[in-house]
């Protein structure tokens, strides 16, 4: 699991599917969000991607995902190309919602954003007054 900070981006066209939100929090730093990713090494979610790009490393790939509210997971090439860059595919779903398309691959690693439903997000938002909430997914 990887914890990352990134700037908040608001765009109506990049909204997540109804009923699903990515687990995120500002951690007391306005303009930043924390997200948890689950690593699935040498696996790929073989679906049509939102977009594909070349990135320097895993961090660049998951940050691109965080900037697009439609993105719930990524496929990242296991090895760089001849220029040292990795193929990064932003995906509109995760392995749990497209389990038939999740398979072993010698060419990719898959990273899923932890998801929570709106009711859990509301509980987290309500519980901000001095107490710590732990999620076990």
Secondary structure per residue as TSV (DSSP state, phi and psi in degrees):
chain	resnum	aa	ss	phi	psi
A	1	X	-	360.0	142.3
A	2	X	E	-127.3	127.2
A	3	X	E	-100.0	129.6
A	4	X	E	-130.5	148.3
A	5	X	E	-106.2	142.0
A	6	X	E	-155.3	162.9
A	7	X	E	-76.3	147.6
A	8	X	-	-75.1	137.5
A	9	X	-	-126.9	126.1
A	10	X	-	-113.3	127.4
A	11	X	-	-156.4	123.3
A	12	X	G	-61.0	-33.3
A	13	X	G	-73.9	-12.7
A	14	X	G	-108.5	30.6
A	15	X	-	-77.6	145.5
A	16	X	-	-71.9	164.8
A	17	X	-	-58.6	148.5
A	18	X	T	-55.5	137.0
A	19	X	T	87.9	-6.7
A	20	X	E	-125.9	135.7
A	21	X	E	-132.4	148.6
A	22	X	E	-78.2	141.4
A	23	X	-	-68.3	111.8
A	24	X	-	-146.1	161.3
A	25	X	B	-156.5	148.8
A	26	X	-	-82.5	-12.8
A	27	X	T	53.9	29.8
A	28	X	T	80.1	3.6
A	29	X	-	-115.0	98.3
A	30	X	T	-55.0	138.6
A	31	X	T	88.5	-0.1
A	32	X	E	-125.9	156.2
A	33	X	E	-139.8	148.8
A	34	X	E	-108.2	135.9
A	35	X	E	-136.4	146.3
A	36	X	E	-105.6	133.6
A	37	X	E	-115.2	142.0
A	38	X	E	-102.3	126.9
A	39	X	E	-87.8	131.9
A	40	X	E	-128.0	85.5
A	41	X	T	-70.1	143.9
A	42	X	T	53.3	43.5
A	43	X	E	-136.0	155.9
A	44	X	E	-137.6	144.2
A	45	X	E	-99.3	104.9
A	46	X	-	-87.4	78.3
A	47	X	S	-134.2	171.9
A	48	X	-	-71.0	126.0
A	49	X	-	-83.1	157.3
A	50	X	S	-66.3	-44.5
A	51	X	E	-162.8	162.1
A	52	X	E	-131.1	139.9
A	53	X	E	-149.2	170.8
A	54	X	E	-101.1	132.5
A	55	X	E	-129.7	164.6
A	56	X	S	-77.5	-34.0
A	57	X	S	-163.4	-179.1
A	58	X	H	-59.6	-40.7
A	59	X	H	-58.6	-45.5
A	60	X	H	-59.8	-38.9
A	61	X	H	-66.5	-49.0
A	62	X	H	-70.6	-29.1
A	63	X	H	-66.1	-37.8
A	64	X	H	-61.5	-39.7
A	65	X	H	-63.3	-43.2
A	66	X	H	-64.1	-29.5
A	67	X	H	-76.2	-14.9
A	68	X	-	-114.8	109.1
A	69	X	T	-62.0	-16.3
A	70	X	T	-80.1	-14.7
A	71	X	-	-85.9	126.9
A	72	X	-	-118.5	-7.8
A	73	X	E	-167.3	169.3
A	74	X	E	-138.3	153.4
A	75	X	E	-109.8	131.1
A	76	X	E	-124.5	130.0
A	77	X	E	-53.9	139.3
A	78	X	S	-72.9	-25.1
A	79	X	S	-131.1	148.0
A	80	X	-	-74.2	161.0
A	81	X	-	-79.5	-172.4
A	82	X	T	-67.8	-16.6
A	83	X	T	-92.7	-1.9
A	84	X	S	90.9	5.3
A	85	X	-	-98.5	158.7
A	86	X	E	-113.5	143.7
A	87	X	E	-74.2	129.1
A	88	X	E	-121.2	120.4
A	89	X	E	-109.5	122.5
A	90	X	E	-88.2	130.8
A	91	X	E	-119.2	144.0
A	92	X	S	-84.2	2.0
A	93	X	S	-150.4	-173.5
A	94	X	-	-129.4	-179.5
A	95	X	T	-66.8	-22.7
A	96	X	T	-76.8	-31.9
A	97	X	T	-94.4	-7.8
A	98	X	S	-139.3	50.0
A	99	X	G	-61.4	-28.8
A	100	X	G	-66.1	-21.5
A	101	X	G	-98.0	-0.1
A	102	X	E	-91.5	119.9
A	103	X	E	-147.5	158.5
A	104	X	E	-61.7	147.4
A	105	X	-	-153.2	132.1
A	106	X	S	-78.8	-7.1
A	107	X	S	-104.8	-16.0
A	108	X	E	-136.8	156.5
A	109	X	E	-115.9	143.9
A	110	X	E	-112.6	137.6
A	111	X	E	-127.7	120.0
A	112	X	E	-106.2	138.9
A	113	X	E	-80.5	132.3
A	114	X	-	-63.1	136.4
A	115	X	E	-113.8	147.9
A	116	X	E	-135.9	158.5
A	117	X	E	-87.8	171.3
A	118	X	H	-60.6	-36.5
A	119	X	H	-62.8	-42.2
A	120	X	H	-67.0	-39.9
A	121	X	H	-61.7	-41.0
A	122	X	H	-63.1	-41.7
A	123	X	H	-62.7	-40.9
A	124	X	H	-64.3	-44.0
A	125	X	H	-63.9	-36.8
A	126	X	H	-70.0	-31.7
A	127	X	T	-89.7	24.9
A	128	X	T	-83.5	-9.8
A	129	X	S	-79.1	70.5
A	130	X	S	85.6	-4.2
A	131	X	-	-113.0	158.6
A	132	X	-	-104.8	133.8
A	133	X	-	-106.6	131.7
A	134	X	-	-112.0	134.7
A	135	X	-	-105.2	133.2
A	136	X	-	-119.3	106.2
A	137	X	-	-108.5	360.0
